[in-house]
């Protein structure tokens, strides 16, 4: 397969064929993210994408899952995305799932009707980097939208019928707003109603603005106890039923997962043990990605 630069995908997409539809991320300004700093954003020509799909057919034969890379395939014009979806379904009749990262600004640039059309033509799952529900945190990390806009982006994806996988970032608010951030993020999730929620933990990335702020003493990274406390506060304020929650990414100090609110008490108990130091906590080198 032909790929440009480093390729990223969610852990759940480890068995998916990765089709690079865009190069880089259309926003690419978040202070904490270094994923696409080596790329200038552009949409690949349709002809190249179609060639790659044909190459995948020759290489893999049958494909059941596809993840559209890079950081924000939703930025592709709707008509072109529909052509890509149609070609994927024609080439791989047994396809079961097509998913992508969805940037909030790009999502808001499309109508619910556009998003619904994409869903009806095969785009089943959208991964939305919510990161935080706190306006100040979103502003300071240059996410490009405020909390109301982030909520609307998630609701548009849900209303279009897509399976919504929301991701939040523990520790992003730093020390001063940790608890306020947890509560605000939980309130947003309660209103957004994602199908799945993943809580990752901030890991400073060299070369990013946040990393420079840390070196200059402008931002202090939370320690393990503080991160686990923020995670507990987030879970405490989530009121949804049957929400699959996972905080078992390599970046998390104590891996937890379950169905909220069914497993809430067990998850909080495990986090309490982690806060007290009574269970294994990943060390810094074990959290290396």
C-alpha positions as CSV (number, residue, x, y, z in Angstrom):
1,X,0.0,0.0,0.0
2,X,1.1,3.6,-0.6
3,X,1.3,5.8,2.5
4,X,2.8,9.2,3.1
5,X,4.4,10.0,6.5
6,X,3.4,8.3,9.8
7,X,0.0,6.7,9.8
8,X,-2.2,6.8,12.9
9,X,-5.4,4.9,13.7
10,X,-7.5,4.1,16.8
11,X,-6.6,0.9,18.7
12,X,-10.0,-0.5,17.7
13,X,-9.0,-0.3,14.0
14,X,-6.0,-2.6,14.3
15,X,-7.7,-5.1,11.9
16,X,-8.8,-2.5,9.4
17,X,-7.4,-1.7,6.0
18,X,-6.0,1.8,6.3
19,X,-6.9,3.9,3.3
20,X,-5.1,7.3,3.2
21,X,-7.8,9.7,1.9
22,X,-6.2,12.9,3.2
23,X,-2.6,13.8,4.1
24,X,-2.4,15.2,7.6
25,X,-5.0,17.0,9.6
26,X,-7.1,19.9,8.3
27,X,-6.8,21.7,11.7
28,X,-3.4,20.6,12.9
29,X,-3.1,23.4,15.5
30,X,-3.8,21.6,18.8
31,X,-1.1,22.5,21.3
32,X,-0.7,18.9,22.7
33,X,-0.8,16.9,19.4
34,X,2.3,16.1,17.3
35,X,0.7,13.4,15.1
36,X,0.8,15.3,11.8
37,X,3.4,18.0,12.3
38,X,5.5,16.5,9.5
39,X,2.7,17.0,6.9
40,X,1.0,19.8,5.1
41,X,-2.7,19.0,4.9
42,X,-4.1,18.1,1.5
43,X,-6.8,15.9,0.0
44,X,-5.5,13.2,-2.2
45,X,-6.7,13.1,-5.8
46,X,-9.6,10.7,-6.3
47,X,-7.7,8.8,-9.0
48,X,-4.9,7.9,-6.5
49,X,-7.4,6.8,-3.9
50,X,-9.2,4.6,-6.4
51,X,-5.9,3.1,-7.4
52,X,-5.1,2.3,-3.8
53,X,-8.5,0.6,-3.4
54,X,-7.6,-1.6,-6.4
55,X,-4.2,-2.4,-4.9
56,X,-5.9,-3.4,-1.7
57,X,-8.1,-5.8,-3.6
58,X,-5.1,-7.4,-5.2
59,X,-3.2,-7.6,-1.9
60,X,-5.9,-8.6,0.6
61,X,-8.7,-10.1,-1.5
62,X,-11.5,-9.7,1.0
63,X,-11.7,-6.6,3.3
64,X,-14.4,-6.3,5.9
65,X,-13.2,-3.2,7.8
66,X,-11.7,0.1,6.5
67,X,-10.4,3.1,8.3
68,X,-10.1,6.3,6.3
69,X,-6.9,8.2,7.2
70,X,-5.3,10.7,8.0
71,X,-6.6,12.9,10.7
72,X,-9.8,14.1,9.3
73,X,-11.4,12.4,6.2
74,X,-14.6,14.2,7.0
75,X,-12.9,17.3,5.5
76,X,-13.2,15.7,2.0
77,X,-16.0,17.1,-0.1
78,X,-19.2,15.1,0.4
79,X,-19.5,14.1,-3.2
80,X,-16.0,12.8,-3.3
81,X,-16.4,10.9,-0.1
82,X,-19.5,9.3,-1.5
83,X,-17.6,8.1,-4.6
84,X,-14.9,6.6,-2.3
85,X,-17.6,4.8,-0.2
86,X,-19.3,3.5,-3.4
87,X,-16.0,2.2,-4.7
88,X,-15.1,0.5,-1.4
89,X,-18.5,-1.2,-1.3
90,X,-18.3,-2.3,-4.9
91,X,-14.8,-3.6,-4.5
92,X,-15.4,-5.3,-1.2
93,X,-19.0,-6.5,-1.2
94,X,-18.5,-8.1,2.2
95,X,-17.5,-4.9,3.9
96,X,-19.0,-4.4,7.4
97,X,-17.5,-1.2,8.7
98,X,-16.0,2.0,7.4
99,X,-14.8,4.5,9.9
100,X,-12.8,7.7,10.2
101,X,-11.5,10.4,12.6
102,X,-13.9,13.4,12.4
103,X,-12.6,16.8,13.2
104,X,-15.2,19.1,14.9
105,X,-14.7,22.0,12.5
106,X,-14.9,19.8,9.4
107,X,-18.0,18.1,10.9
108,X,-19.7,21.4,11.4
109,X,-19.0,22.4,7.8
110,X,-21.3,19.6,6.7
111,X,-25.1,19.5,7.2
112,X,-26.8,16.7,9.0
113,X,-28.2,15.7,5.6
114,X,-24.6,15.4,4.2
115,X,-23.5,13.3,7.2
116,X,-26.7,11.2,7.0
117,X,-26.0,10.5,3.3
118,X,-22.4,9.4,4.2
119,X,-23.8,7.1,6.8
120,X,-26.4,5.6,4.5
121,X,-23.7,5.0,2.0
122,X,-21.4,3.1,4.3
123,X,-19.6,5.4,6.7
124,X,-20.6,3.6,9.9
125,X,-18.3,5.0,12.6
126,X,-16.8,8.4,13.6
127,X,-14.1,9.0,16.1
128,X,-14.4,12.5,17.6
129,X,-11.5,14.0,19.6
130,X,-13.6,15.8,22.2
131,X,-10.6,16.2,24.6
132,X,-12.5,18.5,27.0
133,X,-15.9,20.0,27.7
134,X,-14.4,23.1,29.2
135,X,-14.3,26.3,27.1
136,X,-11.1,27.6,28.7
137,X,-9.3,24.3,28.1
138,X,-10.5,24.1,24.5
139,X,-9.4,27.7,23.9
140,X,-6.0,27.3,25.5
141,X,-5.2,24.1,23.6
142,X,-6.3,25.7,20.3
143,X,-8.8,23.0,19.6
144,X,-10.5,25.4,17.1
145,X,-14.1,25.1,18.6
146,X,-15.7,26.0,21.9
147,X,-17.7,23.6,24.0
148,X,-21.0,24.4,22.4
149,X,-19.6,23.7,18.9
150,X,-17.9,20.5,20.0
151,X,-21.3,19.3,21.4
152,X,-23.0,20.2,18.2
153,X,-20.4,18.3,16.1
154,X,-21.0,15.2,18.2
155,X,-24.8,15.6,18.1
156,X,-24.7,16.0,14.3
157,X,-22.7,12.7,13.9
158,X,-25.2,10.9,16.2
159,X,-28.2,12.4,14.5
160,X,-26.8,11.2,11.2
161,X,-27.0,7.7,12.5
162,X,-23.3,7.1,13.0
163,X,-21.7,5.1,15.7
164,X,-20.0,7.8,17.7
165,X,-16.7,7.1,19.6
166,X,-15.8,10.1,21.7
167,X,-12.2,10.6,23.1
168,X,-11.2,12.8,26.0
169,X,-7.8,13.6,27.4
170,X,-7.2,13.4,31.1
171,X,-4.7,16.0,32.5
172,X,-5.3,18.4,29.6
173,X,-6.5,21.2,32.0
174,X,-3.4,21.0,34.2
175,X,-3.5,21.4,37.9
176,X,-5.7,24.4,38.4
177,X,-8.8,23.3,36.4
178,X,-8.5,19.5,36.7
179,X,-11.8,19.0,38.7
180,X,-13.7,21.7,36.8
181,X,-12.6,20.1,33.5
182,X,-13.7,16.7,34.6
183,X,-17.2,17.9,35.5
184,X,-17.6,20.0,32.4
185,X,-16.4,17.1,30.2
186,X,-18.9,14.7,31.9
187,X,-21.7,17.2,31.3
188,X,-20.9,17.4,27.6
189,X,-20.7,13.6,27.3
190,X,-24.1,13.4,29.0
191,X,-25.6,15.7,26.4
192,X,-23.7,14.2,23.4
193,X,-24.7,10.6,24.1
194,X,-21.7,8.9,22.3
195,X,-21.9,5.1,21.9
196,X,-18.4,4.7,23.3
197,X,-16.1,6.9,25.4
198,X,-12.4,6.6,25.7
199,X,-10.3,8.5,28.3
200,X,-6.7,8.8,27.4
201,X,-4.1,10.5,29.6
202,X,-1.9,13.4,28.4
203,X,1.6,12.5,27.4
204,X,3.7,15.5,26.4
205,X,5.0,15.2,22.9
206,X,8.4,16.9,22.0
207,X,8.0,19.6,19.4
208,X,4.6,20.7,20.4
209,X,3.6,24.0,22.0
210,X,2.5,22.3,25.2
211,X,5.9,20.6,25.5
212,X,7.6,23.9,25.2
213,X,5.2,25.4,27.9
214,X,6.2,22.5,30.2
215,X,9.9,23.1,29.7
216,X,9.4,26.8,30.4
217,X,7.4,26.1,33.6
218,X,4.1,27.4,32.2
219,X,2.3,24.1,32.5
220,X,2.7,21.3,35.0
221,X,1.8,17.8,34.0
222,X,-0.4,16.0,36.5
223,X,1.1,13.1,38.4
224,X,-0.4,9.6,38.5
225,X,-2.6,10.3,41.6
226,X,-3.9,13.5,40.1
227,X,-4.8,11.9,36.8
228,X,-6.6,9.0,38.4
229,X,-8.5,11.5,40.6
230,X,-9.6,13.4,37.5
231,X,-10.7,10.2,35.8
232,X,-12.7,9.3,38.9
233,X,-14.4,12.7,38.9
234,X,-15.2,12.4,35.2
235,X,-16.9,9.0,35.8
236,X,-18.7,10.1,38.9
237,X,-20.6,12.8,36.9
238,X,-21.5,10.7,33.8
239,X,-25.2,9.9,34.0
240,X,-25.7,7.9,30.8
241,X,-26.8,4.3,30.8
242,X,-25.2,1.6,28.6
243,X,-22.2,3.8,27.7
244,X,-19.1,1.7,27.0
245,X,-16.2,3.4,28.8
246,X,-12.6,2.5,28.4
247,X,-9.5,4.0,30.0
248,X,-7.2,1.2,29.2
249,X,-5.0,2.9,26.6
250,X,-1.2,2.6,27.1
251,X,-1.1,6.2,28.4
252,X,-3.4,5.4,31.3
253,X,-1.8,4.7,34.7
254,X,-4.5,2.1,35.8
255,X,-6.5,0.5,33.0
256,X,-10.2,0.4,33.6
257,X,-13.2,-0.3,31.4
258,X,-16.9,-1.3,31.7
259,X,-20.4,-0.2,31.0
260,X,-21.7,3.0,32.6
261,X,-23.5,3.2,34.8
262,X,-23.8,-0.5,35.4
263,X,-20.1,-0.9,36.3
264,X,-19.5,2.6,37.7
265,X,-19.1,1.5,41.3
266,X,-16.5,-1.2,40.4
267,X,-14.5,1.2,38.2
268,X,-14.5,3.9,40.9
269,X,-13.4,1.4,43.5
270,X,-10.5,0.3,41.3
271,X,-9.5,4.0,40.7
272,X,-9.7,4.6,44.4
273,X,-7.2,1.7,45.0
274,X,-5.0,3.2,42.3
275,X,-5.1,6.6,43.9
276,X,-4.2,5.0,47.2
277,X,-1.3,3.1,45.5
278,X,-2.8,-0.3,46.4
279,X,-2.9,-1.6,42.8
280,X,-0.3,-1.7,40.1
281,X,0.2,1.6,38.3
282,X,2.1,1.9,35.0
283,X,5.4,3.6,35.4
284,X,6.4,6.4,33.0
285,X,8.5,4.1,30.7
286,X,5.6,1.6,30.6
287,X,3.4,4.4,29.3
288,X,5.7,5.1,26.3
289,X,3.8,5.0,23.1
